[in-house]
Amino acid sequence: MQNDILLKALDERYKSIHIIRERIQTVVLWILGLLITGSAWVYQSDVYFDLLGMLSLFLVIICIWISIWKFYFYDLEKGFNSQRKIAAKIEEALGFYKKKHFSESEESMYPIEWKNSGKKNCEGKFMRNTYYLIALGFILSMLAIFSHTCI
């Protein structure tokens, strides 16, 4: 009975992890789509910015990036990592990291490294790569604005 409860709890953690990951991916795709569309429009248009206009747009873009990162993605990242930590604890309680627990194999069911899931410096790079991808979108939009600046 205890294993049934743990398996149900683990299933809920997995569902939560997938929901958070999907939410992040959806928002990132929308942000990148808007940034690429805006960058393409600026790049192809006859709109040119003066120095003050360029600096103002850069400031707005940086403020938007910081707001999205600190107030939205940071919260999702905390939830994502918390769910991963709990899942790893449940997996450990079920014996997924013990050698020869489910078979005579010298390896555990799950790689030992997965026990550190959700902790700092673990192998997962999903959030870091997400931040890099969005930063690249913002940099491209800033380059498009810069290329249409009259200095």
KEKE-3310 file (N, C-alpha, C; in steps of 0.2 Angstrom, whole numbers, plus 5000, padded with zeros to 4 digits):
npx = (5004:5010:5019:5010:5005:5016:5019:5008:5010:5022:5018:5010:5020:5028:5018:5016:5029:5030:5019:5024:5035:5030:5022:5032:5039:5029:5027:5040:5041:5031:5036:5048:5043:5036:5047:5056:5047:5045:5058:5061:5051:5056:5069:5066:5058:5056:5058:5068:5078:5082:5096:5091:5079:5083:5090:5080:5072:5080:5081:5068:5067:5076:5071:5059:5064:5070:5059:5051:5060:5063:5051:5042:5048:5057:5049:5043:5054:5058:5047:5048:5060:5058:5048:5055:5065:5057:5052:5063:5066:5055:5058:5069:5065:5057:5066:5073:5086:5094:5106:5103:5090:5078:5082:5094:5104:5119:5118:5108:5090:5087:5099:5112:5115:5103:5097:5101:5093:5085:5093:5106:5118:5116:5114:5104:5099:5089:5082:5092:5096:5084:5084:5095:5091:5080:5087:5095:5085:5081:5093:5095:5083:5088:5099:5093:5086:5097:5103:5095:5097:5100:5115)
npy = (4994:5006:5008:5010:5022:5030:5029:5035:5048:5051:5050:5061:5071:5070:5074:5087:5092:5091:5099:5112:5113:5113:5124:5134:5132:5136:5149:5154:5152:5160:5173:5173:5172:5185:5194:5190:5193:5207:5212:5209:5217:5230:5229:5228:5239:5257:5264:5274:5277:5289:5294:5295:5289:5276:5272:5273:5263:5252:5252:5249:5236:5230:5231:5224:5211:5209:5209:5199:5188:5189:5190:5180:5169:5165:5161:5150:5142:5139:5132:5121:5115:5112:5102:5092:5089:5083:5072:5065:5061:5053:5043:5038:5032:5022:5014:5016:5020:5010:4997:4981:4981:4979:4970:4958:4966:4976:4989:5003:5006:5019:5032:5036:5050:5056:5058:5070:5079:5094:5101:5113:5115:5103:5091:5095:5106:5114:5126:5135:5135:5139:5153:5157:5156:5165:5177:5178:5181:5194:5200:5200:5208:5220:5222:5224:5236:5244:5244:5252:5265:5282:5289)
npz = (5000:5004:4994:4983:4986:4986:4972:4966:4971:4965:4951:4951:4953:4942:4932:4936:4933:4919:4915:4920:4912:4899:4900:4901:4889:4880:4883:4880:4866:4862:4866:4859:4846:4845:4847:4836:4825:4828:4827:4813:4807:4811:4805:4791:4788:4785:4796:4806:4820:4832:4843:4856:4855:4852:4864:4873:4868:4870:4884:4888:4882:4890:4903:4901:4899:4911:4920:4915:4918:4932:4938:4932:4926:4936:4947:4941:4939:4952:4956:4947:4950:4963:4962:4955:4965:4974:4967:4965:4978:4981:4971:4976:4988:4983:4978:4966:4963:4969:4967:4959:4964:4956:4947:4943:4938:4938:4938:4944:4942:4938:4933:4945:4946:4944:4956:4961:4955:4952:4961:4964:4952:4946:4932:4923:4911:4907:4911:4911:4897:4892:4896:4889:4876:4876:4879:4868:4858:4863:4861:4847:4843:4848:4841:4828:4830:4833:4821:4814:4818:4818:4820)
capx = (5000:5014:5022:5005:5004:5022:5019:5003:5013:5027:5015:5008:5026:5029:5013:5018:5035:5028:5015:5028:5040:5026:5021:5039:5041:5024:5028:5046:5039:5027:5041:5053:5039:5035:5054:5058:5042:5046:5065:5060:5048:5061:5074:5063:5054:5059:5059:5075:5078:5088:5100:5087:5074:5087:5092:5074:5069:5085:5079:5061:5068:5080:5066:5054:5068:5071:5053:5049:5065:5063:5044:5038:5052:5060:5044:5042:5060:5057:5042:5050:5066:5055:5045:5061:5068:5052:5051:5070:5066:5051:5061:5074:5061:5055:5072:5075:5093:5098:5108:5100:5083:5073:5084:5101:5109:5124:5116:5102:5085:5089:5106:5113:5115:5096:5096:5102:5088:5082:5098:5111:5124:5114:5115:5098:5101:5083:5081:5098:5096:5079:5086:5100:5087:5076:5092:5097:5080:5082:5099:5093:5079:5092:5103:5088:5085:5103:5105:5091:5098:5104:5119)
capy = (5000:5012:5009:5013:5029:5033:5029:5040:5054:5051:5052:5068:5075:5070:5078:5094:5094:5091:5105:5118:5113:5115:5132:5138:5132:5140:5156:5156:5152:5167:5178:5173:5174:5192:5197:5190:5197:5214:5213:5208:5223:5235:5228:5229:5245:5263:5268:5275:5279:5294:5291:5295:5283:5269:5271:5272:5256:5247:5252:5246:5229:5227:5231:5219:5205:5208:5208:5192:5183:5189:5189:5175:5163:5163:5157:5144:5138:5137:5126:5116:5112:5109:5096:5088:5087:5079:5066:5061:5058:5047:5038:5035:5028:5016:5010:5016:5021:5005:4992:4975:4981:4977:4965:4956:4971:4979:4996:5005:5007:5026:5034:5039:5057:5059:5059:5077:5083:5100:5105:5117:5111:5096:5090:5098:5113:5116:5133:5139:5135:5144:5160:5159:5157:5172:5182:5178:5184:5201:5203:5201:5213:5226:5223:5226:5243:5247:5244:5257:5271:5287:5292)
capz = (5000:5004:4987:4979:4988:4983:4965:4964:4972:4959:4945:4951:4952:4934:4928:4937:4930:4912:4915:4921:4906:4894:4901:4900:4882:4876:4884:4877:4859:4860:4867:4853:4840:4845:4846:4829:4821:4829:4824:4806:4805:4811:4800:4784:4788:4784:4802:4809:4827:4834:4849:4862:4854:4852:4871:4876:4867:4874:4891:4888:4881:4896:4908:4900:4900:4918:4923:4913:4921:4939:4941:4930:4925:4942:4950:4938:4940:4959:4956:4943:4954:4969:4959:4953:4971:4978:4963:4966:4985:4980:4967:4980:4993:4979:4976:4959:4963:4972:4963:4960:4967:4952:4943:4945:4935:4943:4938:4946:4937:4936:4935:4952:4945:4944:4963:4962:4951:4955:4965:4961:4948:4943:4925:4919:4909:4903:4913:4908:4890:4890:4897:4884:4870:4876:4878:4860:4855:4864:4858:4840:4843:4850:4835:4823:4832:4832:4813:4811:4822:4815:4826)
cpx = (5004:5017:5016:5004:5010:5022:5014:5006:5018:5024:5012:5014:5028:5025:5015:5024:5034:5024:5019:5033:5036:5024:5027:5040:5036:5026:5035:5045:5036:5032:5046:5049:5038:5042:5056:5054:5044:5053:5064:5057:5052:5066:5072:5060:5059:5059:5066:5074:5084:5091:5095:5082:5077:5088:5085:5071:5074:5083:5073:5063:5071:5075:5061:5058:5068:5065:5051:5054:5063:5056:5040:5042:5055:5056:5043:5048:5060:5053:5044:5056:5063:5051:5050:5064:5063:5052:5058:5069:5061:5054:5066:5071:5058:5060:5075:5082:5097:5100:5105:5093:5078:5075:5091:5106:5113:5122:5109:5097:5086:5096:5106:5113:5108:5094:5096:5098:5085:5087:5102:5116:5122:5114:5110:5100:5095:5082:5086:5098:5090:5080:5091:5096:5083:5081:5094:5091:5080:5088:5098:5088:5083:5096:5099:5087:5091:5105:5100:5091:5103:5108:5123)
cpy = (5006:5013:5012:5020:5033:5034:5034:5047:5056:5053:5059:5073:5076:5074:5085:5096:5095:5098:5111:5118:5115:5122:5136:5138:5136:5147:5159:5156:5158:5173:5179:5175:5182:5196:5196:5194:5205:5216:5213:5215:5229:5235:5230:5236:5251:5267:5268:5279:5284:5291:5290:5289:5276:5267:5269:5265:5251:5247:5248:5238:5226:5226:5225:5212:5204:5206:5201:5187:5183:5187:5183:5168:5160:5159:5151:5139:5135:5131:5120:5112:5109:5102:5090:5085:5081:5072:5062:5058:5052:5041:5034:5030:5022:5012:5010:5018:5015:4999:4985:4975:4978:4971:4963:4961:4974:4987:4997:5006:5014:5028:5038:5047:5060:5061:5067:5082:5088:5104:5109:5113:5104:5096:5094:5105:5116:5124:5137:5140:5140:5151:5162:5160:5164:5177:5183:5182:5192:5204:5204:5207:5220:5227:5226:5234:5247:5248:5250:5263:5276:5290:5297)
cpz = (5000:4997:4982:4980:4985:4975:4962:4965:4967:4953:4945:4950:4945:4930:4929:4933:4922:4911:4915:4914:4900:4894:4899:4892:4878:4877:4880:4869:4857:4861:4861:4846:4839:4844:4839:4824:4822:4826:4816:4803:4805:4806:4793:4783:4786:4790:4805:4816:4828:4840:4855:4861:4854:4860:4874:4875:4870:4881:4892:4887:4887:4902:4907:4901:4907:4922:4921:4917:4928:4942:4938:4929:4932:4946:4947:4939:4947:4959:4953:4947:4960:4967:4958:4959:4974:4974:4964:4973:4984:4976:4971:4985:4989:4977:4969:4958:4966:4967:4964:4964:4963:4948:4946:4942:4940:4943:4941:4941:4934:4937:4941:4951:4946:4951:4965:4959:4955:4960:4961:4958:4946:4935:4921:4917:4905:4905:4910:4901:4888:4891:4892:4877:4870:4876:4871:4857:4856:4861:4850:4839:4844:4844:4829:4824:4831:4825:4810:4815:4818:4820:4822)
residu = (MET:GLN:ASN:ASP:ILE:LEU:LEU:LYS:ALA:LEU:ASP:GLU:ARG:TYR:LYS:SER:ILE:HIS:ILE:ILE:ARG:GLU:ARG:ILE:GLN:THR:VAL:VAL:LEU:TRP:ILE:LEU:GLY:LEU:LEU:ILE:THR:GLY:SER:ALA:TRP:VAL:TYR:GLN:SER:ASP:VAL:TYR:PHE:ASP:LEU:LEU:GLY:MET:LEU:SER:LEU:PHE:LEU:VAL:ILE:ILE:CYS:ILE:TRP:ILE:SER:ILE:TRP:LYS:PHE:TYR:PHE:TYR:ASP:LEU:GLU:LYS:GLY:PHE:ASN:SER:GLN:ARG:LYS:ILE:ALA:ALA:LYS:ILE:GLU:GLU:ALA:LEU:GLY:PHE:TYR:LYS:LYS:LYS:HIS:PHE:SER:GLU:SER:GLU:GLU:SER:MET:TYR:PRO:ILE:GLU:TRP:LYS:ASN:SER:GLY:LYS:LYS:ASN:CYS:GLU:GLY:LYS:PHE:MET:ARG:ASN:THR:TYR:TYR:LEU:ILE:ALA:LEU:GLY:PHE:ILE:LEU:SER:MET:LEU:ALA:ILE:PHE:SER:HIS:THR:CYS:ILE)
# end
